[in-house]
């Protein structure tokens, strides 16, 4: 009988053990117990429910937000009109100031010399960026040489430029007055139209110029918003607007339309004589008790009187040929060009 050595016996004994271990390594992972499987299902279900709830909540919130936005859009008020309804107190104060100014300046008038609508139109265009005095000293020579729109339309630009040189920006002004003269001759039979929409079509003519012509040559009310008018109506807190068109609308709402032209003259006269831009003569102002800006200028009466201009200060005015009412009130005509 063949004997088995101890080492061979040990090897045989070890071999089954190794085979068992290898089999265990190669075997699939043990299947989860029923309790573990149930817990996993519950966890997965809970996660799914949570995700669904979050999505549902987000959808609800989004829908609610959309409804809220839609509600806000429906509730947006209509755009405000250009001019808000003025308060009764403001209307009363503004009209009282105008009445006071009418007593102080009963002779208020346009401070440009003219004999007909054409002359007033041209003079107003020339008054941009210069004084009415300089325009009044310049236009006599211009109208003596070119008395009608047809004459000025056919003029030599260089000759017109030389006449208009004292007014400043004479090349641009020459182009404007010759251009508007041609338009008058070709489109309006040589006559100045009496409608705003026609006037503003002319070269160099804006709303301010158009209202000067309409109010003073045709008797049709208009508000002239020049630099003096803008400054004073804001000082008096009639409006906070800064654009001429909006100022015109805001102030126009405070007064009857029939008063617009003389209102413009009163305000501009006051701005040129007493309520100056840099140093208003508050101490000599007849409407000081009504002015919200009182104190911005000189309040001492004696010092304030020295700041007065034109007839209020004993000086010549701006017109070479002013109205008789102005002369009767102590006004002095302006000197001609070159006379001082």
Secondary structure as GFF3:
##gff-version 3
##sequence-region A 1 340
A	DSSP	alpha_helix	6	26	.	.	.	ID=ss1
A	DSSP	alpha_helix	34	75	.	.	.	ID=ss2
A	DSSP	alpha_helix	88	104	.	.	.	ID=ss3
A	DSSP	alpha_helix	117	126	.	.	.	ID=ss4
A	DSSP	alpha_helix	132	145	.	.	.	ID=ss5
A	DSSP	alpha_helix	149	153	.	.	.	ID=ss6
A	DSSP	alpha_helix	157	164	.	.	.	ID=ss7
A	DSSP	three_ten_helix	165	167	.	.	.	ID=ss8
A	DSSP	alpha_helix	170	187	.	.	.	ID=ss9
A	DSSP	alpha_helix	196	199	.	.	.	ID=ss10
A	DSSP	alpha_helix	207	217	.	.	.	ID=ss11
A	DSSP	alpha_helix	227	235	.	.	.	ID=ss12
A	DSSP	alpha_helix	244	252	.	.	.	ID=ss13
A	DSSP	three_ten_helix	257	259	.	.	.	ID=ss14
A	DSSP	alpha_helix	260	273	.	.	.	ID=ss15
A	DSSP	three_ten_helix	282	284	.	.	.	ID=ss16
A	DSSP	three_ten_helix	288	290	.	.	.	ID=ss17
A	DSSP	alpha_helix	301	305	.	.	.	ID=ss18
A	DSSP	three_ten_helix	310	312	.	.	.	ID=ss19
A	DSSP	alpha_helix	324	328	.	.	.	ID=ss20
###
